[in-house]
Amino acid sequence: MNLTSPSRIYLLRHAKAAWAQPGGRDFDRPLDDEGYSEAEVVAEKAADRNYRPDRVVSSTATRCRQTADAVRRAMDVDMDVSFVDELYNAPVDTYLELVSTNGGASLMFIGHNPTIEEVLERLVGPDQATAAIPSGYPTAGLAVLDQPPATGGRYWRLVDFLTA
């Protein structure tokens, strides 16, 4: 990553969503009851550990917006949240481009699998990713990554992984 990269990245997969209604779009699926609970729990755990991103970038899908609302309530009602259409069904490179162009102390993504899992693997390397999530990236899973060392480390450092 370049010098404008944030010092910390948070990768939050949206919480558990309801099944699409007949004739409904995947994009419009809301959180189900379990998902609302998951979102609240993981957001409160993050806030308790003082994980407060300076900026949040979220997919515009309903379930991601609702997960972002839980984060905002737990951490700071005035939190800067940007909703980006391109994060829905985005390739890994879309996330990495946002990392490289959004400098600052910390940046949180709220998005979808499989991309969130692929971003984690790309940033921390396959060994760390597999060790952190051997069964795949859970709904409402939150990875906390610190920037690689200035001495030229290739991978970001996974410092925590929270689940509901």
C-alpha positions as CSV (number, residue, x, y, z in Angstrom):
1,M,0.0,0.0,0.0
2,N,1.1,3.6,-0.5
3,L,1.7,6.4,2.0
4,T,-2.0,7.5,1.8
5,S,-3.2,4.2,3.0
6,P,-5.0,4.2,6.4
7,S,-3.1,2.8,9.4
8,R,-6.0,0.5,10.3
9,I,-8.6,-1.3,8.2
10,Y,-11.8,-2.9,9.5
11,L,-13.5,-5.5,7.3
12,L,-17.1,-6.1,8.5
13,R,-19.3,-8.6,6.7
14,H,-22.9,-7.6,6.9
15,A,-25.0,-9.4,9.5
16,K,-27.3,-12.3,8.7
17,A,-29.9,-11.4,6.1
18,A,-33.4,-12.7,5.5
19,W,-34.1,-14.8,2.4
20,A,-35.2,-12.8,-0.6
21,Q,-39.0,-12.5,-1.0
22,P,-40.6,-14.2,-4.1
23,G,-39.9,-11.8,-6.9
24,G,-37.6,-9.7,-4.7
25,R,-34.0,-8.6,-5.4
26,D,-31.0,-9.9,-3.5
27,F,-29.9,-6.3,-3.1
28,D,-33.1,-5.5,-1.1
29,R,-32.8,-8.3,1.5
30,P,-32.9,-6.9,5.0
31,L,-31.3,-8.3,8.1
32,D,-33.4,-11.0,9.8
33,D,-34.0,-11.0,13.6
34,E,-30.7,-12.9,14.2
35,G,-28.9,-10.5,11.9
36,Y,-30.1,-7.4,13.9
37,S,-28.8,-9.1,17.1
38,E,-25.5,-10.0,15.4
39,A,-25.0,-6.5,14.1
40,E,-25.6,-5.0,17.6
41,V,-23.4,-7.5,19.4
42,V,-20.4,-7.1,17.1
43,A,-20.7,-3.3,17.0
44,E,-20.9,-3.1,20.8
45,K,-17.9,-5.5,21.1
46,A,-15.9,-3.3,18.7
47,A,-16.9,-0.1,20.6
48,D,-15.9,-1.8,23.9
49,R,-12.4,-2.4,22.4
50,N,-12.3,1.2,21.3
51,Y,-12.4,0.2,17.6
52,R,-13.8,3.4,16.1
53,P,-13.0,4.0,12.4
54,D,-12.6,7.5,11.2
55,R,-14.5,6.6,8.1
56,V,-17.0,3.9,7.1
57,V,-17.5,2.8,3.5
58,S,-20.5,0.5,3.0
59,S,-22.3,-1.2,0.2
60,T,-25.7,0.3,-0.5
61,A,-27.5,-3.0,-0.2
62,T,-30.2,-2.9,2.5
63,R,-28.5,-5.4,4.8
64,C,-25.2,-3.5,4.7
65,R,-27.0,-0.2,5.5
66,Q,-28.7,-1.8,8.4
67,T,-25.4,-3.2,9.7
68,A,-23.9,0.3,9.3
69,D,-26.7,1.7,11.4
70,A,-25.8,-0.7,14.2
71,V,-22.2,0.4,14.0
72,R,-23.2,4.1,14.0
73,R,-25.4,3.6,17.1
74,A,-22.8,1.7,19.0
75,M,-19.9,3.9,18.2
76,D,-20.9,7.5,17.3
77,V,-24.1,8.8,15.8
78,D,-22.1,11.4,13.9
79,M,-19.8,8.8,12.3
80,D,-19.0,9.5,8.6
81,V,-20.6,6.7,6.6
82,S,-20.3,6.7,2.8
83,F,-22.6,4.4,0.9
84,V,-20.9,3.2,-2.4
85,D,-22.9,1.3,-5.0
86,E,-19.8,-0.3,-6.4
87,L,-19.3,-2.4,-3.3
88,Y,-22.3,-4.6,-4.1
89,N,-20.8,-7.5,-6.0
90,A,-17.5,-5.7,-6.2
91,P,-14.2,-7.5,-7.1
92,V,-11.4,-7.3,-4.6
93,D,-9.6,-4.6,-6.6
94,T,-12.5,-2.2,-6.0
95,Y,-11.9,-2.4,-2.2
96,L,-8.1,-2.2,-2.7
97,E,-8.5,0.9,-4.8
98,L,-10.6,2.5,-2.1
99,V,-7.9,1.6,0.5
100,S,-5.2,3.3,-1.6
101,T,-7.2,6.5,-2.2
102,N,-8.7,7.0,1.2
103,G,-5.9,8.0,3.6
104,G,-6.6,8.6,7.2
105,A,-6.2,6.9,10.6
106,S,-8.7,4.1,10.0
107,L,-11.2,2.9,7.5
108,M,-14.0,0.4,7.8
109,F,-15.6,-1.5,5.0
110,I,-19.1,-3.0,5.4
111,G,-19.6,-5.5,2.5
112,H,-20.4,-8.9,1.2
113,N,-18.9,-12.3,0.9
114,P,-17.1,-13.7,-0.9
115,T,-15.3,-10.4,-1.5
116,I,-14.8,-9.4,2.1
117,E,-13.0,-12.8,2.7
118,E,-11.0,-12.3,-0.5
119,V,-9.9,-8.8,0.6
120,L,-8.8,-10.2,4.0
121,E,-6.8,-12.9,2.3
122,R,-5.2,-10.4,-0.1
123,L,-4.3,-8.0,2.7
124,V,-3.1,-10.5,5.4
125,G,-2.0,-13.4,3.3
126,P,-3.6,-16.8,2.9
127,D,-2.0,-18.3,6.0
128,Q,-3.3,-15.6,8.4
129,A,-6.7,-15.6,6.8
130,T,-7.1,-19.3,7.0
131,A,-6.0,-19.3,10.7
132,A,-8.5,-16.6,11.5
133,I,-11.5,-18.0,9.6
134,P,-10.9,-21.7,8.9
135,S,-14.7,-22.2,8.2
136,G,-15.1,-19.1,6.1
137,Y,-16.0,-15.5,6.9
138,P,-19.0,-15.5,9.2
139,T,-21.9,-13.0,9.0
140,A,-21.1,-10.0,11.2
141,G,-17.5,-11.0,11.3
142,L,-15.1,-8.1,11.9
143,A,-11.4,-8.3,11.0
144,V,-9.1,-5.6,12.4
145,L,-5.9,-5.0,10.4
146,D,-2.9,-2.8,11.0
147,Q,-0.7,-1.5,8.3
148,P,2.4,-3.5,7.3
149,P,5.6,-2.3,9.0
150,A,7.5,0.5,7.4
151,T,10.4,-1.9,7.0
152,G,8.7,-3.3,4.0
153,G,6.4,-6.0,5.3
154,R,4.2,-7.3,2.5
155,Y,1.1,-8.1,4.5
156,W,-1.2,-6.2,6.9
157,R,-1.2,-7.6,10.4
158,L,-4.5,-9.2,11.6
159,V,-4.8,-7.9,15.2
160,D,-8.3,-9.1,16.1
161,F,-11.3,-10.9,14.7
162,L,-14.7,-10.3,16.3
163,T,-17.9,-12.3,15.9
164,A,-21.3,-11.9,17.4
